[in-house]
Amino acid sequence: MSAGTGESGEGGNSTAVRNTIAAGTGCGCLLSPLALLGALVVIIIIGGFGVLLAPLIALILLFSGGGGDSAGPEDADEVIAIFNGDGGGELDTSTVPEDLAEPIEEAGELCDAIGPIVIAAQIERESNFNETLVGENGEEGISQLPPEIFDKYGEDDDDNDKTSALDAEDSIMAQGRYMCDLAEEAQQMIDANEATGSVLDLALAGYHVGMDAVRAAEGVPQTNEAQGYVLAIRAQFAKYEGVAAPPPGATPGVTPGMGPDPTDSPSGGSP
């Protein structure tokens, strides 16, 4: 998955996902139950259980009614390209709650390394767009930042004379600032040959397990927790770019079965 390197563990998992998807979507066919079962088995064997299935789930959405009436191999190719890309695509505002589209776009414009579809995909993973969620370790709000991280990056972005992680705009903009700092640190690590992988993957892993863990692993740690988080975020890129659109009547920003894991949250590692 990491751009520019074939050495990191997440790259092998991404290749496995891409190959099984291609097998299941070739010849202009929709994903059949048999092909889907085979793909699931292969990815479980290669990548482990649970969250590593997220990229395939994204393709299931596309080919089981979430991607329009004429989904075919060309659509799968586009989804896979977006999955493997830099997350810099334009946000389809219809895929997020209407009142959050503007702050998500603003947070995705704070630096070149982090786009709005990255911000939206992270929010879905962290809170399912629940602005009042409180995590078991004290993380608060739609972006589930630990208190010490929000204290550093949070501002009164909604101009209501208070800075609160439970204010969606304050939380989203703090998320954007934090991700930009993580991306800057990731770039420095890559430039100094201290880590391999893409800036985006390292920043995402840093958000979830902390940059100290990324630095120690010299890349995305080869654990299901770290790699699974990166893959799960990437799996939602196509949806938020408007390619693998949610089915009619779906709640904007919510993929069935892809809600936050209550045990998963940013570690608050050093930015």
Solvent accessible surface area in square Angstrom, and as a share of the most:
residue,aa,sasa,rsa
1,M,16,0.07
2,S,8,0.05
3,A,67,0.52
4,G,89,0.86
5,T,31,0.18
6,G,76,0.73
7,E,137,0.61
8,S,12,0.08
9,G,22,0.21
10,E,0,0.00
11,G,8,0.08
12,G,43,0.41
13,N,19,0.10
14,S,0,0.00
15,T,54,0.31
16,A,12,0.09
17,V,2,0.01
18,R,87,0.32
19,N,87,0.45
20,T,17,0.10
21,I,3,0.01
22,A,52,0.41
23,A,87,0.68
24,G,8,0.07
25,T,4,0.02
26,G,28,0.27
27,C,134,0.80
28,G,47,0.45
29,C,70,0.42
30,L,107,0.53
31,L,26,0.13
32,S,48,0.31
33,P,115,0.72
34,L,145,0.72
35,A,34,0.26
36,L,39,0.19
37,L,103,0.51
38,G,35,0.33
39,A,6,0.05
40,L,47,0.23
41,V,71,0.41
42,V,58,0.33
43,I,4,0.02
44,I,52,0.26
45,I,132,0.67
46,I,97,0.49
47,G,8,0.08
48,G,19,0.18
49,F,148,0.62
50,G,50,0.48
51,V,44,0.25
52,L,3,0.02
53,L,31,0.15
54,A,2,0.01
55,P,2,0.01
56,L,0,0.00
57,I,50,0.26
58,A,6,0.04
59,L,4,0.02
60,I,43,0.22
61,L,34,0.17
62,L,1,0.01
63,F,10,0.04
64,S,82,0.53
65,G,45,0.43
66,G,4,0.04
67,G,19,0.19
68,G,51,0.49
69,D,158,0.82
70,S,97,0.63
71,A,14,0.10
72,G,6,0.06
73,P,45,0.28
74,E,112,0.50
75,D,32,0.17
76,A,2,0.01
77,D,93,0.48
78,E,86,0.39
79,V,3,0.02
80,I,17,0.08
81,A,65,0.51
82,I,24,0.12
83,F,12,0.05
84,N,39,0.20
85,G,28,0.27
86,D,106,0.55
87,G,4,0.04
88,G,53,0.51
89,G,19,0.18
90,E,146,0.66
91,L,8,0.04
92,D,46,0.24
93,T,63,0.37
94,S,84,0.54
95,T,2,0.01
96,V,3,0.02
97,P,32,0.20
98,E,163,0.73
99,D,105,0.55
100,L,7,0.03
101,A,13,0.10
102,E,114,0.51
103,P,8,0.05
104,I,0,0.00
105,E,57,0.26
106,E,65,0.29
107,A,0,0.00
108,G,7,0.07
109,E,134,0.60
110,L,78,0.39
111,C,35,0.21
112,D,155,0.81
113,A,39,0.30
114,I,0,0.00
115,G,7,0.07
116,P,20,0.13
117,I,1,0.00
118,V,0,0.00
119,I,0,0.00
120,A,0,0.00
121,A,0,0.00
122,Q,0,0.00
123,I,0,0.00
124,E,1,0.01
125,R,25,0.09
126,E,7,0.03
127,S,3,0.02
128,N,43,0.22
129,F,21,0.09
130,N,63,0.33
131,E,60,0.27
132,T,97,0.57
133,L,52,0.26
134,V,89,0.51
135,G,16,0.16
136,E,125,0.56
137,N,107,0.55
138,G,29,0.28
139,E,6,0.03
140,E,62,0.28
141,G,0,0.00
142,I,0,0.00
143,S,0,0.00
144,Q,6,0.03
145,L,2,0.01
146,P,8,0.05
147,P,66,0.41
148,E,99,0.45
149,I,7,0.04
150,F,14,0.06
151,D,115,0.60
152,K,128,0.54
153,Y,16,0.06
154,G,15,0.15
155,E,90,0.40
156,D,44,0.23
157,D,34,0.17
158,D,48,0.25
159,D,121,0.63
160,N,65,0.33
161,D,139,0.72
162,K,113,0.48
163,T,67,0.39
164,S,27,0.17
165,A,7,0.06
166,L,73,0.36
167,D,23,0.12
168,A,13,0.10
169,E,47,0.21
170,D,0,0.00
171,S,0,0.00
172,I,0,0.00
173,M,15,0.07
174,A,0,0.00
175,Q,0,0.00
176,G,0,0.00
177,R,51,0.19
178,Y,0,0.00
179,M,0,0.00
180,C,19,0.12
181,D,55,0.29
182,L,0,0.00
183,A,3,0.02
184,E,102,0.46
185,E,25,0.11
186,A,0,0.00
187,Q,79,0.35
188,Q,106,0.47
189,M,1,0.00
190,I,45,0.23
191,D,100,0.52
192,A,58,0.45
193,N,140,0.72
194,E,74,0.33
195,A,5,0.04
196,T,57,0.33
197,G,9,0.09
198,S,13,0.08
199,V,30,0.17
200,L,8,0.04
201,D,0,0.00
202,L,0,0.00
203,A,0,0.00
204,L,0,0.00
205,A,0,0.00
206,G,0,0.00
207,Y,0,0.00
208,H,3,0.01
209,V,28,0.16
210,G,1,0.01
211,M,0,0.00
212,D,88,0.46
213,A,38,0.30
214,V,0,0.00
215,R,97,0.36
216,A,90,0.70
217,A,51,0.39
218,E,111,0.50
219,G,4,0.04
220,V,5,0.03
221,P,15,0.09
222,Q,136,0.60
223,T,69,0.40
224,N,70,0.36
225,E,99,0.44
226,A,0,0.00
227,Q,9,0.04
228,G,0,0.00
229,Y,2,0.01
230,V,0,0.00
231,L,1,0.00
232,A,2,0.02
233,I,0,0.00
234,R,2,0.01
235,A,4,0.03
236,Q,7,0.03
237,F,0,0.00
238,A,2,0.02
239,K,7,0.03
240,Y,0,0.00
241,E,54,0.24
242,G,28,0.27
243,V,33,0.19
244,A,4,0.03
245,A,38,0.30
246,P,39,0.24
247,P,50,0.31
248,P,135,0.85
249,G,87,0.84
250,A,34,0.26
251,T,88,0.51
252,P,55,0.34
253,G,2,0.02
254,V,42,0.24
255,T,2,0.01
256,P,96,0.60
257,G,83,0.80
258,M,14,0.06
259,G,28,0.27
260,P,39,0.25
261,D,55,0.28
262,P,110,0.69
263,T,92,0.53
264,D,34,0.17
265,S,19,0.12
266,P,3,0.02
267,S,62,0.40
268,G,19,0.18
269,G,15,0.14
270,S,51,0.33
271,P,48,0.30
